[in-house]
Amino acid sequence: MQERPVGVTVLSILQFLGAACSLLAALAFFLGGGAVAAALAGSGREGGALGGGIAAIIMGVGGIFFLVMTALWLATAIGMWKLKGWGRWLTIIFTGIAALFAVLGLLLTLIHFSPILFVVRIIFLAIYALILWYMFTPEVQRAFQSK
């Protein structure tokens, strides 16, 4: 049986943590949405019920988004942990997407320049590049080869 490389273990654990945080965000949206909707609807102000309904819809959509993200994080983490090829590819795809957004954010930072934000975005971009490089190293590729 192929031994899991340490870096793959670390990435998998980080993905499990990402899933947990995403689940907490979903719960916050669902529970917070109910509280906001109830407060607006019960405010007695004109349009309160409408505002409460709109808030409930927005918070519900946010909660569903984070539930989907939880499932994606969890699937990727399990695939990486079990050394499944699709788990490696999901990691590569999602990291590539994150890197593209980091580049976009970096470009937007140049429009309204903020040195601290610029450095933070460069650091994130470097981390994504390092993860992508690592996922294509021979050691990692061998670990994910079909049994």
Secondary structure, 3 states (H helix, E strand, C coil): CCCCCHHHHHHHHHHHHHHHHHHHHHHHHHHHHHHHHHHHHCCCCCCHHHHHHHHHHHHHHHHHHHHHHHHHHHHHHHHHHCCCHHHHHHHHHHHHHHHHHHHHHHHHHHHCCCHHHHHHHHHHHHHHHHHHHHHCCHHHHHHCCCC
